[in-house]
């Protein structure tokens, strides 16, 4: 595998600078931009060779948000592996982004390794696009009740609301969530979203 180019789009100067340093130290080639418009202009004018590429973008930015940037790339037919970062824990936005094909979303602050692993996973997902059967097999392991809980989690419902909807206790919801994550082999909400939305 040749060098991986990471396109970084974030309007926070401090985060952008520290992330460039982190990714360059990890061996990536990094192109960083303060806005989605600046990135689109640079990306359109760039010669894209055989090297692998990944986009890391903030979800909330002025002028054009990360989700709007994703829409624009889809409109242009650009299937760039995409990892979103957000300081707002904005799960509904992230779910929408993942439904449209984003590989992952990370809530700031996150560990250095978390971002590097997310980029590698996004690239691997792109390489293995044909392995969709994994999700169906994994989801088939869930009980009907666990599937109900999963659907409500993906719909961004908190445990208390899920408990009310299903007429069970919060403790039982937590138990179903733990069993479900165990059966699906995931450790976090973003990983769970990926499997549920078909990117796992």
Number of C-alpha atoms within 10 A of each C-alpha: 6 7 12 18 19 22 22 24 27 26 17 13 11 9 13 18 12 10 18 19 13 17 19 13 10 12 11 18 15 20 15 19 20 18 22 25 15 12 20 16 10 14 13 10 9 9 8 11 7 10 10 17 21 22 24 23 28 27 26 20 19 11 9 15 18 25 22 16 19 25 15 15 14 14 10 10 9 11 14 21 24 26 25 25 25 21 13 10 13 15 19 13 17 24 21 14 23 24 16 14 20 23 30 26 30 20 16 13 10 11 9 12 11 10 21 15 11 19 24 14 17 24 19 13 16 18 12 10 9 9 11 12 9 13 17 12 11 16 17 12 13 18 13 10 13 20 18 15 23 23 15 17 19 18 14 16 17 12 19 14 15 22 18 12 13 13 10 12 14 16 12 12 23 16 13 20 19 15 15 23 19 11 14 21 13 17 11 9 14 20 19 22 26 22 18 22 17 17 23 21
